Amino acid sequence: MTARLSSRLARLLNMVPYFIANPGISAADAAAELGVSAKQVMDDLNQLWMCGLPGYGPGDLIDLSFSEDSIEVTFSAGIDRPLRLTSTEATALLVALRSLVEMPGMVDPSAAQHAIAKIEQAAGAAASKAGTHVAAAESPTVATVRGAVTRRHALDITYYSASRDVVSERTVDPIRIVLVDDHSYLQAWCRSAEGVRLFRLDRIDAATERDEPSAPPHEVDDSDALDLFRDDPALPLASLAVAPDHVWILDYYPMTQTAVREDGFVEVTMRFATEDWMARLVLGFGAGVRVLGPSTLVDLVGVRAAEALSLYDEFDTSST
């Protein structure tokens, strides 16, 4: 859905100057050149009819005279003129572009740097001072992933899953690259999981582009995977109590809050792949997190904690 909307927006932005340059062209001829159906051209023209300048009244909206035989723009609302940025607007745009360059996989770094250079040249010294940090070169793995997304090819990836503490080999059908909480993710159909998943780019250890098209099932809704940590009922569920001064971890781990106790502790649940990994995670927070269940995890954390304390006792004895 998002890809279709982006494609239509780009087409709508180009249609006004196109029809100004081709007055009287028929819908069929325009459709052939624009690569869409004649019906889509007419739908786009009806959409443009409702677009224009703030005020959105007579004299503000784009005005067109069109039928299937002839299309003409009678008022462009300024969309035929080049955009002129103020120094403040140029500075904001430069900051945004530099931020995108620093996010792996979001844009082609060379294209973004080229755009930055053009804006700096056009806007002058004031805008060019909006940050001078040079982004690190794009990694070959990220470049491969981004290229596969652009060319709509399938990928073989080696991926480290932090929640499972395992490295796996997967074949995926890319959908797009998204930004979530300052991290770049590949959104793709995972053939082994048979579902849409998000793969953090900095956790993809290797990627190989396949010479075959990306082909997620037609019924897949690409917005579904924006639930970053999809709840997998096949995995065991831990019940935890998080201390008031440790509630920040809810922003960093896939936890679901279930209750707030009178002592301020927040009860949460969290899926995990292995008890060994979950025990290590919980022990890393010390007294900040308590395990409520399952009982096997409670016992394992208790054993590991006792082992750690015994090492301290041995150290105290040997030092004296």
N, C-alpha and C positions, 0 to 999 in steps of 0.2 A: 504493500500500500504506500509506504513512504517513498519508495523508488518511483512509483507511478506519479505521485504528487510532485516530486522534485522535477521529473521530466516535463510534466505539464507546465509547471511554473516557468521553467527555462524557455519553453516554446511560447508561452503567453508574452513574456518579456521581449521576445524577438519578433512577434507577429506585427506589432504596430510599425516599426521601421521597415519590415518586409513588405507590408501592404502599401506603405507610402512609396517605396521604391518600385512597386508593381501595381499601379492603380488600374482598377477595372479587371483584374485577373479573376478567373472563375474559381469556384470552390474546388472543382475537380482538379484543375491545374495546380492550385496551391497545395492541395492534399498530396499530389504526386511529388512535389518538390519538398514538402515538409515531412514526408514519410508517414502520414497518418491517413485516416479515411476522410471522405468529404463530410460525413456526419460529424466527425470529431472537430473538423475545422469550423463547422457551423456552431457546434456546442461551445468551442473556444471563443468565437466571436460574441456569442450571447453572454459569456462570462466577462469579456472585456467591456462590454456595454455597461457593466456595473462597477467598473474600476475607474479611478481617477485621483484627483487632488483632494486634500482635506477640505471639508465643506460638503462634498459629495452631492452637490445640487446642480442645476442647469449651469453650464459653463465651466463646471469642474470635472465632469466625467468624460472619459474617452467617447467620442461620437463617431459612429460608423454608418455608412450606407451600404447595405450588403444584401445579396440574395445568392442563390446557387450559381447565377450567371455572371455576377459582377460584385466585386468587393472594393470599397474605397474608404479611406480614413478621412473624415472631415474635421476632426479635432483630436490632436494627439496627447493633450494634457502634459506636454513637455517630455514625453517618454522617448521622443525621437532625438532629443538633445543629449550630448555627453554629460555624465554626472560630474559635477564640480564639488569637491569636498572643501569644507573649511579646514583651517589648521587643526582645530579641536577634533573634527570628525576624522581627519587623516591620522591623527595621533592615536585615537581609539581603534581605528582599523589596523594600524601597524601593531599595536599591542596585542590585538586579537590574533593577527596572523602569526606573530612570533610565538604566542601561546600554542597555536595549533601545530606549529613546526616542532615544538617540544613534546607533543603528544604522539608517541609512536603509532605509525600507521594511519593517522587521521587524514593526512594530505601528502601529496608528492612534495618532498622538501625542496627540490630544485624549482618546481613551479611556484611554490610559496615564496621562496627567496627572490625569484624573478619578479613576482608581484610586489614584494616589499621594496625592491630596488626602484621599480617604476613609480610607486607611490611616493617614496622619498624624493625622487627626482622632480616629480610634479608638485609636491607640497612644500619643498624647500627644507631648509635647515631646522626650522622649529619642529616639524614633525619627525625628522630623522633622528632627533635626540630622544625619541620615545623608546629608550632601552637599546643597549648595544650588545647584549648577550648573544653569542654565536652558538646555535644549537649543535649538539653532537651529531656526527654523521649517522645516517639511518643504518641499522644493522641489516646484514644480508637476509636474515630470517624474516624480519618485518617487511623488507622490500618484497620478498617472495610472496608473503601473505597479501600485502596490498595489491601486488600485481595480479594475483589470482582472483581477488575480489573484482578488480577492474575488468579483467578479461572473462570473468564468470566461469572459472575453471575449478575443478575439484582439487583438494589438497590432501596430501599425506603429512600428518604432523606428529611430532613427539612432544607430549604435553605433561607437565608436572601439575598434579592436582594437590593443592595445599590441604584441602579438607580430608582427602584420603591418604595423603602422604605417599603417593605412588606416582611413577612415571609410566605412561601408557602410549601405545602407538594407535593412532586413529586415522580413519579416512573421513573427511568432512566435505560437505557441499556449502561453500561460503554464501552468506546472504548479504552481509555488510559489516563495516567496522563501526562500533559505537563507543562513546565516551561515558563512563559511569564512575562517579566519585574520583575524578582525576586519573583514572586508569583507562587505557584503550583495550577493547575486547573485540575479538572476532566473533560475530554472531553467525552460527552455521548449523546446518543439519548434521548431526553426528550419526553416521551409519551404524556404529556399534550400539549406541544407546537408543537409536531409533527415535530421536527427538531433537528439538532445537536447543542448543546449548551456547553458552558464552565462554570463550577461551581467552584468558588474559594474555596479551601479546608478550609481556615480559616473562611469561611462564611457558611459552612455546620454545622448546630447545632446538627444534629443527623443523623445517618445512620444505616439502617438495611439491611443486605444481604438477598436476596430472594433465595429460593431453586428452582431457574429456570434459564436457561441460558440467558446471555445477547444476545439480538437478534435485533440489529439495522437493518433497511431495507437493503437489498443487494445492492441497488443502491446508498447508502450513500457513499459520498467521505469524508473520515475522515479529509482531509486537509481543507475542507470548513470551519470548525468551528474555525480555527485559526484566523479568523477575530473576534477578542475578543468581540467587541460590535456590534453584528449583527444589521443592521438598520431595525427596525420593522415599516413598513408604517402604521400599525394600531395605533401607538402612536402619540400624537400631537408633533409638531415640534416647538421648541423655537428658536428665532433669537436673538443673543446676540452680544454686542460689548465689546471686552476685551481690557483693557488698556495695553500699552506697557510693564509696569512693572509687569503684571499679565499673560503674555502669557505662563508661565510655566504650567498653569492649563490645557492647551491643551494636555499635556503629562499624565495627571491624570484622565481626564474625556473624555467620548466618544463624542468629538466635531469634527465637520467637518468645516475646514476653507473655507470661501467663498470669502473673499476680505480683502485687507489691505488699510485702509483709509489714507488720507494725514496727519491726525493728529496722525498717528501711531497706532490707535486702529485697532484691528483685528476683523472682523466680522465672526461669526461662527454660526452653527446651532447645536442643540442638542435635541434628543428625550427625553421625560419625561412621567412618568405615571400619576402623579397628579400635578395640579398647586400649591397645598399647599407645596409639597416637593420641587418643582422647585423654588418657591419663597424663601423658607428657604435657599436653596443652594446659590442663587444669592445674597441675603442680607448678607450672611456670608462673601462675598468678598468686601463688602462696595462699594466704588467708583471704584473699580477695574473692575467691570462688570456692563454693562447697558443692560436693556431689550429693544429690539426693537419690539418684537412681540411674540405671538399674543396679541391683544389689551387687552384681559381679564387678561393675565398674567402681562402686563404693569400696569394695574389698581390695581391688587392685590398687586404687589410689592410696588406701591405708597402708598396704604393704610397701609400696614405693616410698611413701613418706617416712615410714619407720626405717627403711634401709638407708635413706638419706641422713636421718638423724643419727643412726648408728655410726656412720662415717665421721660425723662431727665428734661423737664421743671418742672414737678411736684416735682422732687427731688431737683432742685435748689430753688424752692419756699419754700419747707418745711425746707431746711437747713438754710435759712436766717431768 
